[in-house]
């Protein structure tokens, strides 16, 4: 940021640079005028005012470079018209040409330099000086000064523009890197929130239901209470195992690949959990375990897990069906229930995190997920995901 500020001139005001240049021009001209030459008018106050005016024009080189250049050329002609000692073209004109080219008016500088060179040459030849001498020696030197001043001003401006472009590119790259880092963090947080919802949310839902069953059965049906507490213990152990796997994954440990433990092969455990809470759940898996890519296998498992969690917690259903098959290069995962849609609508209709998480998972693999009332009664969730089956 400091380099960028220096490049823009924020550290040192630009007018101070122009003031120093103007002072140098005025001082150099005053020194040349003071030396004088025989045959010319003796320098007086107006002559030195010309020197000061030429220096003051440098203050306008950024805001009005063309006006500054034209005023310098006219001032040079006016100075010589008054027959003051010659000051050449090096100091007043060359400084103005450099300033104009540096300010982006290189073409104006070239025209002004050519005009002054031609007028000066014609005037001196008219006074009787040798044309061969002027063209072969002094004219070449003056032309070289003019061209060098314009080229130097143009080069300085080009370098400054190039540095400004590089600084702008660096700034844009830094902003892009920051946006990409923010996007990666947001994606990681979204992925983590999905995993937490699917893992912990499912377990907590089952535990809550089983705890309610146990509380009602204590003292009346000890066997039912014992089974409910056993289900709570099993669900807690599985949930704890999944959470530990997520922690290892966040730490970067290789063995913490969730695709190794999340698979359609584990769907019977989810079905068993639904049956344990009194839902007649049927399962028909037409996809052989191990034939799906790991990420696709894990996503299909999560879809079944979240759908059954919604059936258990919100559907008020007595029956559910889970089916998977492969059709036209797509893995189709379908979960149906006979629950009361109206009763489960707030949580199952898309305003909660569960269905949104399922849709995100399926969309990341190029698939689609639909959820809504079934053709008959109840609710239906269906995911269709492109698949390449492993041989």
C-alpha positions in Angstrom: 0.0 0.0 0.0 2.9 2.4 0.7 4.4 1.8 -2.8 0.9 2.4 -4.3 0.6 5.6 -2.4 4.1 6.8 -3.4 3.3 5.9 -7.1 0.1 8.1 -7.0 2.1 10.9 -5.4 0.1 10.8 -2.1 3.3 11.0 0.0 4.8 14.2 -1.7 2.4 16.7 -3.3 2.8 17.0 -7.1 2.8 20.7 -7.0 6.1 20.7 -5.0 7.8 18.8 -7.9 6.5 21.4 -10.4 7.6 24.2 -8.1 11.1 22.8 -8.0 11.2 22.5 -11.8 9.9 26.0 -12.2 12.5 27.4 -9.8 15.3 25.6 -11.7 14.1 27.0 -15.0 13.8 30.5 -13.7 17.2 30.4 -12.0 18.9 29.0 -15.1 17.4 31.6 -17.3 18.2 34.4 -14.9 21.8 33.3 -14.9 22.0 33.2 -18.7 20.4 36.6 -19.0 22.7 38.1 -16.5 25.8 37.1 -18.5 24.5 39.2 -21.4 26.2 39.7 -24.8 27.5 42.6 -26.7 25.2 43.9 -29.4 22.0 43.2 -27.5 19.8 45.2 -25.2 21.1 45.4 -21.6 19.2 43.1 -19.3 16.7 44.9 -17.1 13.8 44.1 -14.8 11.4 43.0 -17.7 14.1 40.6 -18.9 14.2 38.9 -15.5 10.4 38.9 -15.4 10.5 36.7 -18.5 12.7 34.3 -16.6 10.3 34.2 -13.7 7.3 33.8 -16.1 8.9 30.9 -17.9 9.5 29.2 -14.5 6.0 30.0 -13.3 4.5 28.3 -16.4 5.9 25.0 -15.1 3.3 25.1 -12.4 0.6 24.6 -15.0 2.2 21.7 -16.8 -0.1 19.1 -15.3 -3.4 20.9 -15.4 -2.9 22.7 -18.7 0.1 21.3 -20.5 -0.9 22.6 -23.9 -1.5 26.1 -22.6 1.8 26.0 -20.9 3.6 24.9 -24.0 1.9 27.6 -26.3 2.7 30.3 -23.7 6.3 29.2 -23.5 6.7 29.4 -27.3 5.0 32.8 -27.6 7.0 34.0 -24.6 10.3 32.9 -26.3 9.3 34.8 -29.5 8.4 37.9 -27.4 11.7 37.8 -25.5 13.7 37.8 -28.7 11.5 40.4 -30.3 12.6 42.8 -27.5 16.3 42.2 -28.5 17.4 40.8 -25.1 20.5 38.6 -24.9 20.0 35.2 -26.5 18.9 32.4 -24.1 18.9 29.6 -26.6 16.2 26.9 -26.7 17.7 24.5 -24.1 16.2 25.9 -20.9 12.8 27.4 -21.6 11.7 25.4 -24.6 13.3 22.0 -23.7 11.8 22.1 -20.2 8.4 23.0 -21.7 8.6 20.2 -24.3 9.6 17.7 -21.6 6.7 18.8 -19.4 4.2 18.6 -22.2 5.3 15.1 -23.3 5.3 14.0 -19.7 1.7 15.3 -19.3 0.5 13.3 -22.4 0.8 16.0 -25.1 3.7 14.6 -27.1 2.3 15.5 -30.5 1.8 19.1 -29.3 5.4 19.1 -28.1 6.6 17.8 -31.4 4.8 20.5 -33.4 5.9 23.3 -31.0 9.5 22.1 -31.2 9.5 22.0 -35.0 8.0 25.5 -35.1 10.5 27.1 -32.8 13.4 25.3 -34.6 12.2 26.5 -38.0 11.6 30.1 -36.9 14.9 30.4 -35.1 16.8 29.0 -38.0 15.1 31.3 -40.5 15.6 34.3 -38.3 19.3 33.7 -37.8 19.8 33.0 -41.5 18.0 36.3 -42.2 20.5 38.1 -39.9 23.3 36.9 -42.0 24.6 33.8 -40.2 25.9 30.9 -42.2 23.2 28.4 -43.2 25.8 25.7 -43.5 27.1 26.3 -40.0 23.6 26.4 -38.5 22.4 23.3 -40.3 25.5 21.3 -39.9 26.5 22.1 -36.4 24.3 24.3 -34.1 21.0 23.2 -35.8 21.8 19.6 -35.3 22.5 20.2 -31.6 19.3 22.1 -31.1 17.2 19.5 -33.0 18.8 16.8 -30.8 17.9 18.7 -27.6 14.3 19.1 -28.8 13.9 15.4 -29.8 15.6 14.2 -26.6 13.3 16.4 -24.4 10.2 15.0 -26.1 11.4 11.4 -26.0 12.5 11.7 -22.4 9.1 13.1 -21.4 7.2 10.5 -23.3 9.4 7.7 -21.7 8.9 9.0 -18.2 5.1 9.1 -18.8 5.1 5.6 -20.3 7.0 4.2 -17.4 4.7 5.9 -14.9 1.7 4.5 -16.7 3.2 1.1 -16.9 3.9 1.1 -13.1 0.4 2.4 -12.5 -1.0 -0.5 -14.6 1.1 -3.0 -12.7 0.0 -1.6 -9.4 -3.6 -1.8 -10.5 -3.1 -5.4 -11.7 -1.6 -6.3 -8.4 -4.5 -4.6 -6.5 -7.0 -6.5 -8.7 -5.1 -9.8 -8.1 -5.0 -9.2 -4.4 -8.8 -8.5 -4.4 -9.4 -11.6 -6.5 -7.3 -13.7 -4.1 -9.2 -12.3 -1.2 -12.5 -13.1 -2.8 -11.3 -16.6 -3.7 -10.2 -17.2 -0.1 -13.5 -15.9 1.2 -15.3 -18.2 -1.3 -13.3 -21.2 -0.2 -14.0 -20.4 3.5 -17.7 -20.0 2.7 -17.8 -23.3 0.8 -16.0 -25.1 3.7 -18.4 -23.7 6.2 -21.3 -24.7 4.0 -19.9 -28.2 3.7 -19.3 -28.4 7.4 -22.8 -27.2 8.2 -24.3 -29.8 6.0 -22.2 -32.6 7.6 -23.1 -31.4 11.1 -26.8 -31.2 10.2 -26.9 -34.6 8.6 -24.8 -36.4 11.2 -25.8 -34.7 14.5 -29.3 -33.7 13.4 -30.3 -37.2 12.5 -28.9 -38.7 15.6 -30.4 -36.0 17.9 -33.8 -36.5 16.2 -33.7 -40.3 16.8 -32.5 -39.9 20.4 -35.2 -37.3 21.1 -37.9 -39.7 19.9 -36.5 -42.7 21.7 -36.1 -40.7 24.9 -39.8 -39.8 24.7 -40.7 -43.5 24.2 -38.5 -44.5 27.2 -40.0 -41.8 29.4 -43.5 -43.0 28.6 -42.7 -46.7 29.1 -40.8 -46.4 32.4 -42.9 -48.1 35.1 -45.5 -49.4 32.6 -43.5 -51.4 30.0 -39.9 -51.9 31.2 -39.0 -53.9 28.1 -40.0 -51.1 25.8 -38.1 -48.6 27.9 -35.0 -50.9 27.8 -35.2 -51.2 24.0 -35.6 -47.4 23.6 -32.6 -46.7 25.8 -30.7 -49.3 23.8 -31.5 -47.5 20.6 -30.4 -44.2 22.2 -27.1 -45.8 23.1 -26.6 -47.2 19.6 -27.5 -44.0 17.9 -25.2 -42.0 20.3 -22.2 -44.4 19.5 -22.8 -44.0 15.7 -23.1 -40.3 16.0 -20.0 -40.0 18.1 -18.1 -42.1 15.6 -19.2 -39.9 12.7 -18.3 -36.7 14.7 -14.9 -38.1 15.4 -14.5 -38.9 11.7 -15.4 -35.3 10.8 -12.8 -34.0 13.4 -10.1 -36.2 11.8 -11.1 -34.9 8.4 -10.8 -31.3 9.6 -7.3 -32.1 11.0 -6.3 -33.4 7.6 -5.8 -37.1 8.6 -5.9 -39.4 5.6 -8.0 -42.1 7.3 -10.8 -39.6 7.9 -12.3 -39.9 4.4 -16.1 -39.9 5.0 -16.8 -41.6 1.7 -15.3 -44.8 3.3 -18.0 -44.9 6.0 -20.9 -43.2 4.2 -22.4 -45.6 1.6 -25.7 -47.0 0.4 -24.4 -50.2 2.1 -25.3 -48.6 5.4 -28.9 -47.7 4.4 -30.2 -50.8 6.2 -29.1 -49.3 9.5 -31.1 -46.2 8.7 -34.1 -48.3 7.8 -33.7 -50.3 11.0 -33.7 -47.0 13.0 -37.0 -45.9 11.3 -38.5 -49.3 12.1 -37.4 -49.0 15.8 -39.6 -45.9 16.2 -42.6 -47.7 14.7 -42.5 -46.8 11.0 -43.0 -49.8 8.7 -40.0 -49.1 6.4 -39.2 -51.1 3.3 -35.9 -50.9 1.4 -35.2 -51.9 -2.2 -31.6 -51.3 -3.2 -30.9 -52.3 -6.8 -27.3 -50.9 -6.7 -24.6 -53.2 -5.6 -22.4 -51.8 -2.8 -19.0 -50.8 -4.1 -20.1 -50.0 -7.7 -20.6 -46.3 -7.1 -17.9 -43.7 -6.9 -17.2 -42.9 -3.2 -18.5 -39.3 -3.4 -21.7 -40.3 -5.2 -22.2 -43.2 -2.8 -21.8 -40.8 0.2 -24.2 -38.3 -1.3 -26.9 -40.9 -1.9 -26.5 -42.1 1.7 -27.0 -38.5 3.0 -30.1 -38.1 0.9 -31.6 -41.2 2.3 -30.5 -40.2 5.8 -32.0 -36.8 5.7 -35.3 -38.0 4.1 -35.8 -40.7 6.7 -35.0 -38.2 9.4 -37.8 -35.9 8.1 -40.1 -38.9 8.0 -39.3 -39.8 11.6 -39.5 -36.3 13.0 -42.1 -34.5 10.9 -44.3 -36.8 8.7 -46.5 -38.5 11.2 -46.1 -41.5 8.9 -46.7 -45.2 9.5 -45.1 -46.4 6.4 -42.0 -45.5 4.3 -40.2 -46.9 1.2 -36.6 -46.4 0.1 -35.5 -47.4 -3.4 -32.4 -47.0 -5.4 -31.6 -48.0 -9.0 -29.7 -47.0 -12.1 -31.6 -45.8 -15.1 -30.3 -44.1 -18.3 -26.9 -43.3 -16.7 -28.5 -41.8 -13.6 -28.6 -43.0 -10.0 -32.1 -42.6 -8.8 -32.8 -42.4 -5.1 -36.5 -42.3 -4.0 -38.0 -42.1 -0.5 -41.8 -42.1 -0.1 -44.0 -42.0 3.0 -47.7 -41.9 3.8 -47.4 -39.1 6.3 -49.6 -36.1 6.6 -48.1 -33.5 4.3 -49.7 -30.6 6.0 -48.4 -31.5 9.3 -44.9 -31.9 8.0 -44.9 -29.1 5.5 -43.0 -26.5 7.5 -39.9 -28.7 7.9 -40.3 -30.7 4.7 -41.3 -28.1 2.2 -38.0 -26.5 1.7 -37.8 -23.8 4.3 -35.5 -25.8 6.7 -31.8 -26.7 6.2 -32.3 -30.4 5.5 -33.8 -30.2 2.0 -31.5 -27.3 1.1 -28.5 -29.3 2.2 -29.7 -32.3 0.1 -30.2 -30.1 -3.0 -26.7 -28.6 -2.6 -25.1 -32.0 -2.3 -26.9 -33.3 -5.4 -26.3 -30.2 -7.4 -22.6 -30.3 -6.7 -22.6 -33.7 -8.6 -24.6 -32.3 -11.5 -27.9 -33.9 -10.4 -31.4 -32.7 -9.4 -33.6 -33.3 -6.4 -37.3 -32.9 -6.2 -39.4 -33.0 -3.0 -43.1 -32.6 -2.6 -46.5 -34.3 -2.2 -46.6 -37.8 -3.6 -49.1 -38.8 -6.4 -51.3 -40.6 -3.9 -50.7 -39.4 -0.4 -47.8 -38.5 1.7 -44.5 -37.1 0.6 -41.9 -38.0 -2.0 -38.2 -37.2 -2.3 -36.3 -38.2 -5.4 -32.7 -37.5 -6.4 -31.3 -38.1 -9.9 -27.5 -37.9 -10.2 -25.3 -38.6 -13.2 -23.2 -41.8 -12.6 -20.3 -43.7 -13.9 -20.5 -47.2 -12.5 -17.3 -48.9 -11.5 -16.6 -52.2 -13.0 
